Amino acid sequence: MKFFAAALLTSLVSGAIAAPSNNTASDVGQKILSTAMTAKDTPYAWGGGSCKGPSHDQPPYQYGDVGYDCSGLVCWAVCKVTGRDLFSEELRVTSSMYCASEKKLGYKKYPYSQRKAGDAVFFGGKCDCKDTESIHHVGLMMDSGDRMWNAPNDRVNKVQENSIKGFGEQPCPYVIRFTQ
């Protein structure tokens, strides 16, 4: 038995046998985050974003900006990495995404305390799906701590990194992990 274990270890180290990879969920989340990060400094545009990239802002806020809003950025990155078009599936609106069942989403929800890089983190008062207008912002976790990548409608109005603690409100109780 010791010989078998030693031979297996030697084979793994030498690369003769590939070690199984169970990091698929982390890899997808990291790829989504990395894709979203390529949009750094892209302007904020109300209703902006599609699977093709940044787009014009939408009514009622038509200022002529081309860019992303918060959910447009997340949906674009998911589309680029997974090929899934959340825009056409009516999951583009922040509250629609957060309040959708896991079956409709096709993705799993996890408690905020279990967040990882690439998970979607949401904000919205009480995060009550009966009052969907209260859920108004989404970003992507950059790690399991306090950093998120997002397109905030703030004084900067560009895709950027923000502190969750500095965002001004508590995150909603669940994150969405974009696994396939």
C-alpha positions as CSV (number, residue, x, y, z in Angstrom):
1,M,0.0,0.0,0.0
2,K,2.8,2.4,0.8
3,F,4.4,1.6,-2.6
4,F,1.1,2.4,-4.4
5,A,0.7,5.7,-2.5
6,A,4.3,6.7,-3.2
7,A,4.0,5.8,-6.9
8,L,0.8,7.8,-7.2
9,L,2.4,10.8,-5.5
10,T,5.4,10.5,-7.8
11,S,3.1,10.3,-10.9
12,L,1.2,13.4,-9.8
13,V,4.3,15.4,-9.1
14,S,5.9,14.4,-12.5
15,G,2.6,15.1,-14.3
16,A,2.1,11.6,-15.5
17,I,-1.4,11.6,-14.0
18,A,-3.4,14.8,-14.0
19,A,-4.8,15.8,-10.7
20,P,-8.5,16.3,-10.7
21,S,-9.7,19.9,-10.8
22,N,-12.6,20.8,-8.6
23,N,-12.0,24.6,-8.9
24,T,-14.5,25.0,-11.8
25,A,-16.8,27.3,-9.8
26,S,-13.9,29.5,-8.6
27,D,-12.5,29.6,-12.1
28,V,-15.8,30.7,-13.7
29,G,-16.2,33.4,-11.0
30,Q,-12.6,34.6,-11.4
31,K,-13.0,34.7,-15.2
32,I,-16.2,36.8,-14.9
33,L,-14.5,39.2,-12.5
34,S,-11.4,39.5,-14.7
35,T,-13.6,40.2,-17.7
36,A,-15.6,42.9,-15.8
37,M,-12.3,44.4,-14.8
38,T,-11.3,45.1,-18.4
39,A,-14.1,47.7,-18.4
40,K,-12.2,49.8,-15.9
41,D,-13.1,53.5,-16.1
42,T,-15.9,52.9,-18.7
43,P,-18.6,55.5,-18.0
44,Y,-21.8,54.8,-16.1
45,A,-24.8,54.8,-18.4
46,W,-28.3,54.2,-17.0
47,G,-29.5,50.9,-18.5
48,G,-26.2,50.6,-20.4
49,G,-24.7,47.3,-21.4
50,S,-25.5,44.2,-23.6
51,C,-23.7,41.0,-24.5
52,K,-21.9,43.1,-27.1
53,G,-20.5,45.5,-24.6
54,P,-21.2,49.1,-23.4
55,S,-24.3,50.8,-24.9
56,H,-26.2,54.1,-24.7
57,D,-28.0,55.1,-21.6
58,Q,-31.8,54.4,-21.6
59,P,-34.9,56.5,-20.8
60,P,-35.6,58.3,-18.6
61,Y,-31.9,59.2,-18.4
62,Q,-30.6,59.9,-21.9
63,Y,-27.5,62.0,-21.4
64,G,-25.7,60.5,-24.4
65,D,-23.4,58.4,-22.3
66,V,-22.1,55.0,-23.6
67,G,-21.2,52.5,-20.9
68,Y,-22.7,50.2,-18.3
69,D,-25.0,50.4,-15.3
70,C,-24.3,48.1,-12.4
71,S,-26.4,45.1,-13.7
72,G,-25.3,45.7,-17.3
73,L,-21.7,45.3,-16.3
74,V,-22.4,42.0,-14.5
75,C,-24.6,40.6,-17.2
76,W,-22.1,41.5,-19.9
77,A,-19.2,39.8,-18.1
78,V,-21.4,36.7,-17.5
79,C,-22.3,36.6,-21.2
80,K,-18.7,37.0,-22.3
81,V,-17.5,34.1,-20.1
82,T,-20.4,31.7,-20.1
83,G,-22.2,32.6,-23.3
84,R,-25.4,33.0,-21.3
85,D,-27.5,36.1,-22.2
86,L,-29.1,37.3,-19.0
87,F,-30.4,40.4,-20.8
88,S,-32.7,38.4,-23.0
89,E,-33.8,36.1,-20.1
90,E,-35.2,39.1,-18.2
91,L,-32.6,38.8,-15.5
92,R,-30.8,42.0,-16.4
93,V,-32.6,44.2,-13.8
94,T,-30.8,44.0,-10.4
95,S,-34.0,43.0,-8.4
96,S,-35.0,40.5,-11.1
97,M,-31.7,38.8,-10.8
98,Y,-31.6,38.8,-7.0
99,C,-35.2,37.7,-6.5
100,A,-35.3,35.0,-9.2
101,S,-35.5,31.4,-8.0
102,E,-32.4,29.3,-8.4
103,K,-34.3,27.3,-11.0
104,K,-34.9,30.3,-13.2
105,L,-31.4,31.7,-12.5
106,G,-29.7,28.4,-13.2
107,Y,-27.1,29.6,-10.6
108,K,-26.9,28.9,-6.9
109,K,-27.4,31.5,-4.2
110,Y,-25.1,31.5,-1.1
111,P,-25.2,33.3,2.2
112,Y,-23.2,36.6,2.0
113,S,-20.8,35.1,4.6
114,Q,-19.7,32.5,2.0
115,R,-18.9,35.0,-0.7
116,K,-16.0,34.5,-3.1
117,A,-14.3,36.4,-6.0
118,G,-16.7,36.7,-8.9
119,D,-19.9,36.3,-6.9
120,A,-22.6,39.0,-7.5
121,V,-23.3,41.0,-4.3
122,F,-26.5,43.0,-4.1
123,F,-27.6,46.1,-2.1
124,G,-31.1,47.4,-1.4
125,G,-32.3,48.4,2.0
126,K,-34.1,45.4,3.4
127,C,-33.4,43.4,0.3
128,D,-37.1,42.5,0.2
129,C,-38.3,40.8,-2.9
130,K,-41.8,42.0,-2.3
131,D,-40.5,45.5,-2.7
132,T,-38.2,44.9,-5.7
133,E,-37.5,48.6,-6.1
134,S,-35.5,48.5,-2.9
135,I,-32.9,46.2,-4.5
136,H,-30.9,48.7,-6.6
137,H,-27.3,47.8,-6.9
138,V,-25.1,44.9,-7.8
139,G,-21.3,44.4,-8.0
140,L,-18.9,41.5,-8.3
141,M,-16.9,40.4,-5.2
142,M,-13.1,40.8,-5.8
143,D,-12.3,38.5,-2.9
144,S,-14.0,37.1,0.1
145,G,-13.6,40.3,2.0
146,D,-14.6,43.9,1.5
147,R,-13.8,44.7,-2.1
148,M,-16.2,44.8,-5.1
149,W,-16.0,45.7,-8.7
150,N,-19.0,47.7,-10.0
151,A,-20.5,50.4,-12.1
152,P,-21.8,52.8,-9.4
153,N,-24.0,55.8,-10.1
154,D,-22.0,58.1,-7.9
155,R,-19.8,61.2,-8.1
156,V,-17.2,59.2,-10.2
157,N,-19.7,57.5,-12.5
158,K,-17.2,55.0,-13.9
159,V,-16.6,51.3,-13.6
160,Q,-14.3,50.9,-10.5
161,E,-13.4,49.1,-7.3
162,N,-15.2,50.1,-4.2
163,S,-15.2,49.1,-0.5
164,I,-18.4,47.4,0.6
165,K,-18.2,49.0,4.0
166,G,-17.7,52.4,2.4
167,F,-20.7,51.8,0.0
168,G,-23.1,53.2,2.6
169,E,-25.4,50.3,3.2
170,Q,-25.3,46.7,4.1
171,P,-25.2,44.1,1.4
172,C,-28.2,41.8,0.9
173,P,-28.1,38.4,2.7
174,Y,-27.3,36.3,-0.4
175,V,-24.8,36.4,-3.3
176,I,-25.2,34.6,-6.6
177,R,-22.4,32.3,-7.8
178,F,-22.2,32.0,-11.5
179,T,-21.3,28.3,-11.9
180,Q,-22.3,26.2,-14.8
